[in-house]
Amino acid sequence: MITSGKGGARRQAVKGLALAGALSLALAACGSGDPEPADPNGKITLSVTVWNLAKTPEFKALFDAFQQANPNITIKPVDILADDYPDKVTTMLAGGDKTDVITMKNVIDYSRYSSRNQLLELTDLVKSTDTSKLAGLDAFDVSGKYYALPYRQDFWLLYYNKTLLDKAGAKLPDPLTWDDYTKLAKELTQGEGGDKVYGAYHHTWRSVVQAISAAQTGGDQLSGDYTFFTDQYNVAKGLQDAGAVLDFGTAKSQQADYRSQFESGKTALMPMGTWYISGILEAKAKGATDVEWGLAPMPQRPGTTGVTTFGSPTAFAVNKRSEHADAARKFVEFAASKAGAEAITKVGVVPALQTPEITEAYFGLEGMPEDELSKKAFVPDKVTLEMPVSENSSDIDTILNEEHELIMVNDKSVADGIRTMNERVKSEVLN
């Protein structure tokens, strides 16, 4: 996902200096020491960077499945806070760290690391196997070469609280337009103060407005012309002005958690990625929430046909400095295989390898909604990349995020914010 935690090249350099001191001990321990002695029994410990291990069930599922299939290899997770992940991994790689496998949380970071020659080329793995059903693979194509393989493919859809809709006597139209969504969100907003239930919740990521706009209008987020954002900003700002969503400033200052917003029944509708399915299944299984939920396709622009949304693959890459490259390659290949897909499907994570059998198994999970609308939401007609990949992606992402925040806290009008985006991207990046 595209978040404010990702910055441009200049900001990364500053953050890298700040993090260097904090990481020096870790780098000395795992990046600059002597090579690990060969184990006489052929045992290998493979280190893999992850984020928020305790709250990200896919990692344990994959690691357990891989270790069962490869008993001579033990996975050692290198756990990093999610918000710190891009900056910390950037600093680790720049400092010569030798962690074997690097999880590519998004394609912007992948573009940065591959262009800096920090990842091992894996093109032979792509060419030697059938990758026709591996969604998201194209995002890792760098002039015909590949330095990572995706193991999961997320896309955005709409979560809804069945109880709140039933209580209001409301139903989701199919198809659902943004006009329908706006009207419904206002109708579903009830109460005041601490007891208020919002019709919808929009998280603070810029993609909630910008990426869906690009996907559904065909706009290019790297172009320097962002007039195509206008309609979607009008939707988001209109709902905020009407009090039908938690205002951006409050969500930002209080570091609102989209999970708690939905699971506590504080919102009826929530656009969000498929990664949240595993989270809500886990919360339901533990009795941490009693929300009755369903899925629907993302709202569409009026007058269009089919369902278009956006998404982003997550992948594994091999650190070029890895001292266990063969084992690391084996793990990356396993994660992208049928065995890897089956392992993460069991915990509610959408794998990159997509087949009818895997989709059937996914909806067979305990707690998954069984209605036809939820199943329809799972097969959109078109999924575009959340942010296009180029050498400029990171710098442009920073500018778009900064201006997004100024628009959403009413420091700038929609028109002024978009005008500034155009000017800054052209002058600071493209020129």
Order of alpha helices (4+ residues) and beta strands (2+ residues): alpha-beta-alpha-beta-alpha-beta-alpha-alpha-beta-beta-beta-alpha-alpha-beta-alpha-alpha-alpha-alpha-beta-alpha-beta-beta-alpha-alpha-alpha-alpha-beta-alpha-alpha
